[in-house]
Amino acid sequence: MLLLAAGYFVVNKIISAELINESNEVIDYDSIGPDSISAASSQGRTLFLSKCASCHNVFKDMAGPALGSFEERGPWSDRKKLYEWIKNPEAFMKKDSYTKQLKEKFGSVMTPFPDLTNDEIDVIIQYINSSY
C-alpha cells in the first residue's frame, strides 16, 4: 500500500508540478500561490493538467503544438471555431486546412473533448494566456 501511495505521489508530481519552458527551465506551477492567480485561472490550470498537459505544453511542442500565443495562429482567434475543434477535431479538420497541416506535422489528430463546456475551455485559455 505504501509503495502504491509513493508511486501515485511521484506520478502526480511529474504531471502537475513540472512543465518545461522553451529555455528548458523547470517551472513549478505548484509554487504559484492562490494570491497569484484568479479562481478561474486556477480552475483552468486544473483542467489544463488533466485534459491537455499529456500532449501540450505552453512553451514548446510536444505530441501537440505549444499553446502559448495559439490564438495568433490558424483559425483560433475565432472562439467558436476553437470550441468546435476541441469538441470534435476530426469533423473540424475536414473543413480546415490549418488543422490538416497540424496532423501532418504531429502525426495524429487531437483527442476530442466533447465533455468540455465552452466556459471550461475559456478558463483553460485564460490559464494558458496567464502562463505565457
N, CA, C and O of each residue as an XYZ file, in Angstrom:
528
protein
N       0.822     -1.189      0.000
C       0.000      0.000      0.000
C       0.874      1.264      0.000
O       0.591      2.231     -0.706
N       1.936      1.230      0.805
C       2.833      2.365      0.872
C       3.520      2.589     -0.471
O       3.696      3.730     -0.898
N       3.905      1.507     -1.134
C       4.539      1.609     -2.446
C       3.581      2.218     -3.465
O       3.988      3.040     -4.287
N       2.318      1.820     -3.417
C       1.298      2.375     -4.309
C       1.127      3.873     -4.066
O       1.043      4.656     -5.012
N       1.075      4.263     -2.800
C       0.928      5.683     -2.464
C       2.144      6.476     -2.934
O       2.001      7.579     -3.461
N       3.338      5.917     -2.745
C       4.549      6.602     -3.190
C       4.562      6.740     -4.706
O       4.938      7.790     -5.228
N       4.153      5.684     -5.425
C       4.080      5.743     -6.879
C       3.115      6.809     -7.349
O       3.421      7.564     -8.272
N       1.944      6.879     -6.719
C       0.953      7.899     -7.064
C       1.537      9.292     -6.857
O       1.373     10.173     -7.701
N       2.220      9.485     -5.729
C       2.801     10.793     -5.427
C       3.804     11.209     -6.499
O       3.781     12.347     -6.969
N       4.679     10.290     -6.882
C       5.700     10.588     -7.884
C       5.060     10.936     -9.225
O       5.417     11.940     -9.842
N       4.120     10.114     -9.675
C       3.447     10.374    -10.951
C       2.698     11.695    -10.894
O       2.762     12.481    -11.840
N       1.995     11.950     -9.811
C       1.251     13.204     -9.665
C       2.191     14.403     -9.710
O       1.868     15.409    -10.341
N       3.341     14.317     -9.059
C       4.295     15.421     -9.078
C       4.833     15.662    -10.485
O       4.972     16.806    -10.917
N       5.130     14.586    -11.190
C       5.651     14.728    -12.546
C       4.629     15.410    -13.431
O       4.976     16.309    -14.197
N       3.376     14.998    -13.339
C       2.328     15.538    -14.199
C       1.959     16.957    -13.805
O       1.812     17.814    -14.676
N       1.805     17.231    -12.502
C       1.235     18.514    -12.105
C       2.245     19.581    -11.730
O       1.895     20.761    -11.735
N       3.477     19.229    -11.407
C       4.386     20.229    -10.875
C       5.445     20.701    -11.847
O       5.960     21.809    -11.695
N       5.788     19.899    -12.840
C       6.915     20.279    -13.674
C       6.508     20.370    -15.135
O       6.217     19.363    -15.780
N       6.493     21.577    -15.635
C       6.317     21.818    -17.057
C       7.579     22.510    -17.527
O       8.170     23.290    -16.781
N       7.997     22.244    -18.735
C       9.269     22.778    -19.207
C       9.021     23.905    -20.193
O       8.240     23.761    -21.133
N       9.691     25.029    -19.973
C       9.521     26.139    -20.906
C      10.572     26.076    -21.999
O      11.401     25.167    -22.023
N      10.535     27.028    -22.887
C      11.389     26.980    -24.070
C      12.876     27.045    -23.766
O      13.681     26.631    -24.600
N      13.264     27.540    -22.624
C      14.688     27.564    -22.287
C      15.064     26.373    -21.419
O      16.144     26.341    -20.829
N      14.165     25.391    -21.343
C      14.368     24.157    -20.602
C      14.517     24.348    -19.099
O      15.067     23.484    -18.416
N      14.036     25.461    -18.583
C      13.992     25.641    -17.152
C      12.705     25.003    -16.644
O      11.675     25.053    -17.316
N      12.764     24.406    -15.463
C      11.568     23.802    -14.893
C      10.737     24.899    -14.254
O      11.247     25.728    -13.501
N       9.460     24.892    -14.565
C       8.528     25.832    -13.972
C       7.683     25.052    -12.991
O       6.977     24.126    -13.390
N       7.735     25.398    -11.728
C       6.974     24.698    -10.702
C       5.667     25.451    -10.476
O       5.617     26.400     -9.694
N       4.611     25.021    -11.166
C       3.333     25.696    -11.054
C       2.686     25.498     -9.701
O       1.773     26.244     -9.345
N       3.137     24.502     -8.926
C       2.603     24.318     -7.583
C       3.068     25.429     -6.648
O       2.452     25.652     -5.605
N       4.145     26.128     -7.003
C       4.658     27.188     -6.146
C       3.888     28.491     -6.315
O       4.081     29.431     -5.544
N       3.031     28.552     -7.301
C       2.223     29.751     -7.508
C       1.071     29.718     -6.523
O       0.216     28.834     -6.585
N       1.049     30.666     -5.629
C       0.032     30.686     -4.579
C      -1.303     31.185     -5.084
O      -1.397     31.729     -6.185
N      -2.347     30.997     -4.271
C      -3.685     31.420     -4.674
C      -3.807     32.923     -4.875
O      -4.682     33.379     -5.611
N      -2.935     33.703     -4.227
C      -2.972     35.149     -4.417
C      -2.451     35.545     -5.790
O      -2.743     36.638     -6.275
N      -1.675     34.657     -6.424
C      -1.040     34.973     -7.694
C      -1.949     34.771     -8.891
O      -1.755     35.401     -9.930
N      -2.930     33.906     -8.760
C      -3.794     33.600     -9.892
C      -5.249     33.653     -9.472
O      -5.582     33.411     -8.312
N      -6.103     33.967    -10.413
C      -7.524     34.058    -10.118
C      -8.117     32.669     -9.965
O      -7.487     31.676    -10.327
N      -9.319     32.598     -9.433
C     -10.011     31.312     -9.287
C     -10.237     30.666    -10.642
O     -10.088     29.453    -10.784
N     -10.596     31.468    -11.642
C     -10.824     30.925    -12.988
C      -9.526     30.360    -13.551
O      -9.525     29.287    -14.154
N      -8.430     31.073    -13.358
C      -7.150     30.585    -13.855
C      -6.733     29.322    -13.108
O      -6.126     28.427    -13.694
N      -7.052     29.247    -11.836
C      -6.764     28.044    -11.062
C      -7.572     26.860    -11.591
O      -7.045     25.756    -11.728
N      -8.838     27.092    -11.884
C      -9.663     26.041    -12.481
C      -9.102     25.683    -13.861
O      -9.073     24.510    -14.234
N      -8.663     26.680    -14.609
C      -8.068     26.445    -15.916
C      -6.815     25.607    -15.812
O      -6.585     24.730    -16.645
N      -6.004     25.862    -14.806
C      -4.786     25.076    -14.570
C      -5.140     23.621    -14.320
O      -4.537     22.720    -14.902
N      -6.106     23.395    -13.466
C      -6.531     22.028    -13.145
C      -7.031     21.318    -14.397
O      -6.672     20.167    -14.647
N      -7.856     21.997    -15.179
C      -8.361     21.406    -16.422
C      -7.239     21.187    -17.428
O      -7.195     20.149    -18.089
N      -6.334     22.151    -17.552
C      -5.208     22.015    -18.471
C      -4.383     20.779    -18.114
O      -4.046     19.976    -18.983
N      -4.063     20.636    -16.827
C      -3.247     19.497    -16.405
C      -3.959     18.169    -16.625
O      -3.315     17.173    -16.955
N      -5.272     18.138    -16.448
C      -5.990     16.866    -16.600
C      -6.370     16.553    -18.038
O      -6.504     15.381    -18.390
N      -6.548     17.557    -18.871
C      -7.024     17.334    -20.240
C      -5.965     17.582    -21.309
O      -5.990     16.928    -22.351
N      -5.047     18.497    -21.081
C      -4.170     18.975    -22.157
C      -2.695     18.627    -21.986
O      -1.998     18.387    -22.971
N      -2.216     18.597    -20.743
C      -0.773     18.536    -20.480
C      -0.094     17.255    -20.952
O       1.128     17.234    -21.101
N      -0.845     16.196    -21.189
C      -0.193     14.975    -21.665
C       0.314     15.145    -23.097
O       1.223     14.427    -23.514
N      -0.253     16.076    -23.851
C       0.163     16.300    -25.246
C       0.675     17.712    -25.515
O       1.374     17.933    -26.504
N       0.341     18.669    -24.655
C       0.683     20.071    -24.901
C       1.454     20.679    -23.741
O       1.285     20.301    -22.582
N       2.298     21.625    -24.091
C       2.997     22.477    -23.156
C       2.718     23.900    -23.613
O       2.466     24.131    -24.795
N       2.759     24.835    -22.712
C       2.527     26.225    -23.096
C       3.682     26.746    -23.942
O       3.474     27.547    -24.854
N       4.907     26.293    -23.644
C       6.097     26.905    -24.217
C       6.753     26.156    -25.359
O       7.469     26.768    -26.151
N       6.533     24.843    -25.476
C       7.229     24.108    -26.530
C       6.362     22.987    -27.073
O       5.452     22.495    -26.405
N       6.669     22.595    -28.304
C       5.954     21.488    -28.933
C       6.226     20.196    -28.178
O       7.334     19.953    -27.699
N       5.200     19.386    -28.087
C       5.331     18.030    -27.534
C       4.659     17.107    -28.549
O       4.977     17.171    -29.737
N       3.749     16.260    -28.110
C       2.968     15.446    -29.053
C       2.057     16.345    -29.879
O       1.683     16.003    -31.001
N       1.705     17.495    -29.316
C       0.926     18.523    -29.996
C       1.676     19.845    -29.915
O       2.704     19.936    -29.243
N       1.174     20.865    -30.592
C       1.893     22.151    -30.625
C       1.894     22.878    -29.282
O       1.009     22.684    -28.450
N       2.906     23.712    -29.096
C       2.947     24.605    -27.935
C       1.710     25.499    -27.980
O       1.279     25.915    -29.055
N       1.146     25.791    -26.817
C      -0.104     26.543    -26.806
C       0.049     28.027    -26.483
O      -0.930     28.770    -26.553
N       1.238     28.468    -26.137
C       1.445     29.897    -25.929
C       1.156     30.662    -27.212
O       1.633     30.281    -28.281
N       0.389     31.723    -27.119
C       0.012     32.558    -28.268
C      -0.728     31.793    -29.362
O      -0.690     32.193    -30.526
N      -1.392     30.709    -29.008
C      -2.081     29.905    -30.023
C      -3.174     30.679    -30.738
O      -3.488     30.372    -31.888
N      -3.762     31.677    -30.087
C      -4.850     32.433    -30.711
C      -4.365     33.284    -31.882
O      -5.174     33.809    -32.647
N      -3.055     33.420    -32.024
C      -2.478     34.172    -33.137
C      -2.207     33.282    -34.343
O      -1.779     33.768    -35.390
N      -2.454     31.977    -34.203
C      -2.191     31.024    -35.286
C      -3.502     30.418    -35.771
O      -4.467     30.283    -35.020
N      -3.504     30.063    -37.034
C      -4.663     29.362    -37.594
C      -5.966     30.096    -37.352
O      -5.993     31.326    -37.302
N      -7.044     29.349    -37.203
C      -8.369     29.959    -37.039
C      -8.744     30.247    -35.586
O      -9.900     30.557    -35.300
N      -7.776     30.147    -34.661
C      -8.119     30.146    -33.244
C      -8.482     31.504    -32.666
O      -8.868     31.575    -31.499
N      -8.377     32.567    -33.419
C      -8.867     33.854    -32.912
C     -10.398     33.864    -32.893
O     -11.009     34.689    -32.213
N     -11.004     32.957    -33.634
C     -12.463     32.789    -33.632
C     -12.801     31.717    -32.592
O     -12.630     30.522    -32.834
N     -13.276     32.163    -31.448
C     -13.522     31.252    -30.322
C     -14.504     30.137    -30.685
O     -14.367     29.011    -30.208
N     -15.490     30.445    -31.526
C     -16.459     29.426    -31.935
C     -15.768     28.270    -32.676
O     -16.095     27.102    -32.466
N     -14.821     28.615    -33.533
C     -14.072     27.571    -34.248
C     -13.217     26.764    -33.281
O     -13.082     25.551    -33.438
N     -12.648     27.414    -32.297
C     -11.843     26.716    -31.297
C     -12.700     25.717    -30.513
O     -12.276     24.587    -30.271
N     -13.897     26.136    -30.121
C     -14.803     25.225    -29.413
C     -15.102     23.998    -30.282
O     -15.067     22.863    -29.806
N     -15.396     24.243    -31.560
C     -15.679     23.137    -32.486
C     -14.502     22.176    -32.560
O     -14.683     20.961    -32.476
N     -13.300     22.713    -32.719
C     -12.088     21.908    -32.845
C     -11.871     21.038    -31.600
O     -11.634     19.835    -31.707
N     -11.953     21.654    -30.439
C     -11.688     20.920    -29.197
C     -12.717     19.815    -28.982
O     -12.376     18.730    -28.511
N     -13.953     20.082    -29.320
C     -15.013     19.096    -29.079
C     -15.061     17.988    -30.128
O     -15.464     16.866    -29.824
N     -14.649     18.296    -31.372
C     -14.693     17.286    -32.434
C     -13.630     17.592    -33.498
O     -13.950     18.096    -34.575
N     -12.371     17.285    -33.189
C     -11.285     17.620    -34.109
C     -11.406     16.972    -35.494
O     -11.117     17.622    -36.498
N     -11.820     15.722    -35.563
C     -11.944     15.029    -36.859
C     -12.899     15.772    -37.786
O     -12.575     16.015    -38.948
N     -14.062     16.131    -37.281
C     -15.061     16.828    -38.097
C     -14.557     18.210    -38.513
O     -14.736     18.622    -39.659
N     -13.928     18.920    -37.580
C     -13.438     20.256    -37.887
C     -12.338     20.201    -38.935
O     -12.290     21.042    -39.833
N     -11.460     19.222    -38.826
C     -10.327     19.120    -39.740
C     -10.764     18.898    -41.182
O     -10.052     19.288    -42.107
N     -11.910     18.284    -41.386
C     -12.399     18.030    -42.744
C     -12.616     19.319    -43.527
O     -12.576     19.316    -44.757
N     -12.847     20.421    -42.814
C     -13.134     21.685    -43.498
C     -12.075     22.769    -43.233
O     -12.296     23.941    -43.538
N     -10.923     22.371    -42.661
C      -9.930     23.377    -42.290
C      -8.522     22.918    -42.646
O      -8.056     21.892    -42.150
N      -7.844     23.676    -43.504
C      -6.507     23.295    -43.964
C      -5.446     23.435    -42.867
O      -4.495     22.655    -42.834
N      -5.594     24.409    -41.977
C      -4.604     24.593    -40.906
C      -4.509     23.345    -40.033
O      -3.411     22.890    -39.713
N      -5.655     22.795    -39.650
C      -5.634     21.619    -38.781
C      -5.151     20.372    -39.530
O      -4.609     19.453    -38.915
N      -5.342     20.338    -40.834
C      -4.770     19.245    -41.630
C      -3.247     19.314    -41.580
O      -2.576     18.284    -41.515
N      -2.706     20.529    -41.611
C      -1.253     20.708    -41.509
C      -0.739     20.276    -40.136
O       0.356     19.725    -40.023
N      -1.535     20.529    -39.091
C      -1.140     20.080    -37.755
C      -1.047     18.559    -37.708
O      -0.120     18.009    -37.114
N      -2.003     17.885    -38.332
C      -1.976     16.425    -38.367
C      -0.729     15.932    -39.094
O      -0.082     14.983    -38.651
N      -0.397     16.568    -40.195
C       0.805     16.182    -40.943
C       2.063     16.393    -40.097
O       2.950     15.539    -40.081
N       2.142     17.505    -39.409
C       3.331     17.830    -38.612
C       3.480     16.925    -37.397
O       4.582     16.465    -37.098
N       2.384     16.669    -36.696
C       2.466     15.930    -35.438
C       2.096     14.453    -35.567
O       2.281     13.681    -34.625
N       1.576     14.060    -36.725
C       1.311     12.648    -36.981
C       0.048     12.079    -36.374
O      -0.182     10.871    -36.443
N      -0.763     12.914    -35.790
C      -2.022     12.436    -35.211
C      -3.001     13.600    -35.083
O      -2.647     14.765    -35.267
N      -4.222     13.247    -34.768
C      -5.271     14.242    -34.558
C      -5.517     14.366    -33.061
O      -5.443     13.380    -32.329
N      -5.802     15.553    -32.622
C      -6.066     15.791    -31.217
C      -7.225     14.919    -30.718
O      -8.180     14.654    -31.447
N      -7.116     14.489    -29.479
C      -8.198     13.763    -28.821
C      -9.398     14.688    -28.683
O      -9.235     15.840    -28.283
N     -10.603     14.216    -29.002
C     -11.787     15.065    -28.819
C     -12.163     15.186    -27.340
O     -11.967     14.258    -26.554
N     -12.695     16.325    -26.990
C     -13.164     16.576    -25.634
C     -14.597     17.108    -25.678
O     -14.834     18.271    -25.351
N     -15.557     16.265    -26.081
C     -16.946     16.722    -26.183
C     -17.560     17.061    -24.830
O     -18.582     17.744    -24.761
N     -16.941     16.585    -23.763
C     -17.458     16.836    -22.426
C     -17.107     18.224    -21.888
O     -17.725     18.686    -20.929
N     -16.124     18.891    -22.491
C     -15.755     20.227    -22.022
C     -16.805     21.250    -22.440
O     -17.236     21.281    -23.592
N     -17.203     22.074    -21.499
C     -18.134     23.157    -21.823
C     -17.348     24.333    -22.390
O     -16.129     24.401    -22.234
N     -18.030     25.240    -23.033
C     -17.365     26.446    -23.543
C     -16.737     27.241    -22.402
O     -15.649     27.794    -22.561
N     -17.409     27.305    -21.257
C     -16.854     28.012    -20.097
C     -15.572     27.347    -19.605
O     -14.628     28.036    -19.217
N     -15.529     26.019    -19.617
C     -14.312     25.318    -19.207
C     -13.179     25.577    -20.199
O     -12.031     25.771    -19.798
N     -13.495     25.580    -21.463
C     -12.483     25.901    -22.474
C     -11.974     27.325    -22.256
O     -10.775     27.581    -22.373
N     -12.872     28.243    -21.942
C     -12.471     29.631    -21.693
C     -11.512     29.749    -20.513
O     -10.566     30.534    -20.578
N     -11.729     28.989    -19.431
C     -10.815     29.090    -18.284
C      -9.475     28.417    -18.588
O      -8.444     28.831    -18.058
N      -9.479     27.387    -19.434
C      -8.208     26.802    -19.878
C      -7.424     27.847    -20.679
O      -6.219     28.007    -20.489
N      -8.112     28.547    -21.567
C      -7.471     29.597    -22.362
C      -6.931     30.699    -21.455
O      -5.826     31.197    -21.670
N      -7.703     31.077    -20.449
C      -7.242     32.098    -19.506
C      -5.966     31.623    -18.803
O      -5.024     32.396    -18.629
N      -5.942     30.375    -18.409
C      -4.742     29.830    -17.763
C      -3.542     29.856    -18.718
O      -2.455     30.295    -18.343
N      -3.744     29.385    -19.946
C      -2.654     29.378    -20.927
C      -2.132     30.797    -21.134
O      -0.923     31.029    -21.106
N      -3.035     31.736    -21.340
C      -2.628     33.122    -21.593
C      -1.940     33.754    -20.383
O      -1.053     34.591    -20.551
N      -2.334     33.369    -19.172
C      -1.679     33.919    -17.978
C      -0.324     33.266    -17.725
O       0.492     33.802    -16.975
N      -0.083     32.121    -18.340
C       1.182     31.408    -18.148
C       2.235     31.831    -19.153
O       3.429     31.629    -18.935
N       1.792     32.417    -20.252
C       2.713     32.717    -21.340
C       3.386     34.034    -21.168
O       4.195     34.428    -22.008
